[in-house]
Amino acid sequence: MLVIISVRRLDNAQIDIGVERPQHDSNHSQNYSSKKGVRAVLSDFGISEELIASHLKLLAQMGVSERLKLPPMDIPQSELLSKGFRLSKENSASASTVKTR
């Protein structure tokens, strides 16, 4: 499934990972209390450690709630679901946020 992954720092020191489908209203985000949890999820999505490290470094320098987007990538829906990201295959409005780890 073609998705855009983004990360942002929240005002409660957590990091939000967002997943959205381009040209769809379907998106989902989850909050993580540690960089370790964020790294694990992004790594499982096939994102290189170098890209993860550079985005987390930039994120630390950005303001609260500013979102950094990664390039669009194809991630199997089963992998998204295994991490708790539920995206609709339909072109319908679907948005949710879940707090984790």
C-alpha positions in Angstrom: 0.0 0.0 0.0 1.5 3.4 -1.0 1.7 5.6 2.1 3.4 8.7 3.4 5.0 8.4 6.8 5.6 11.5 9.0 6.9 12.2 12.4 6.3 15.1 14.8 7.2 16.0 18.3 4.3 16.6 20.7 4.2 19.0 23.6 4.2 16.1 26.1 7.6 14.9 24.9 6.1 12.0 22.9 6.7 11.5 19.2 3.8 11.0 16.8 4.1 8.7 13.8 1.5 9.4 11.1 0.6 7.2 8.2 -1.5 8.5 5.4 -2.5 7.4 1.9 -1.8 9.9 -0.8 -5.0 11.3 -2.4 -7.2 9.7 0.2 -8.7 10.9 3.4 -7.5 7.8 5.2 -4.8 8.4 7.9 -3.8 7.1 11.3 -1.3 8.2 13.9 0.2 6.7 17.0 2.2 8.4 19.8 5.3 6.9 21.3 7.0 7.9 24.5 10.5 6.8 23.4 12.8 7.3 20.4 13.5 3.6 20.7 9.9 2.7 20.0 9.8 5.2 17.1 13.0 3.7 15.6 11.7 0.2 15.9 8.4 1.0 14.1 10.2 3.0 11.3 12.8 0.3 10.9 10.1 -2.4 10.6 8.6 -0.3 7.8 11.8 -0.6 5.9 13.2 2.8 6.5 17.0 3.0 6.8 18.7 3.7 10.1 20.4 6.7 8.4 17.1 8.2 7.4 15.6 7.6 10.8 18.6 9.2 12.5 18.5 12.3 10.3 14.8 12.8 10.8 14.9 12.4 14.5 17.9 14.8 14.7 15.9 17.4 12.7 12.8 16.7 14.7 14.7 17.7 17.9 15.5 21.1 16.3 11.9 21.8 15.2 9.0 23.3 17.0 6.3 21.3 18.7 3.8 19.7 16.2 5.9 20.5 13.1 5.6 17.5 10.9 8.5 15.9 8.9 7.4 13.8 6.0 9.3 10.9 4.5 9.1 10.1 0.8 6.1 8.0 -0.2 6.8 4.3 0.1 5.0 1.0 -0.5 4.4 -0.9 2.8 2.3 -4.0 2.9 -1.0 -3.5 4.6 -0.3 -6.5 6.8 2.8 -4.7 8.2 0.9 -1.5 8.8 -1.8 -3.5 10.7 0.7 -5.4 12.7 1.9 -2.1 14.1 -1.6 -0.9 14.8 -2.0 1.5 11.8 -5.4 0.9 10.3 -5.9 2.6 6.9 -8.9 2.2 4.7 -8.5 1.1 1.1 -11.5 3.1 0.2 -11.4 6.8 -0.6 -13.4 7.7 2.5 -12.7 9.9 5.5 -11.0 7.9 8.2 -8.7 9.4 10.8 -7.6 8.3 14.2 -4.9 8.7 16.8 -3.7 6.0 19.2 -1.3 6.4 22.1 1.2 3.6 22.5 4.5 2.7 24.2 
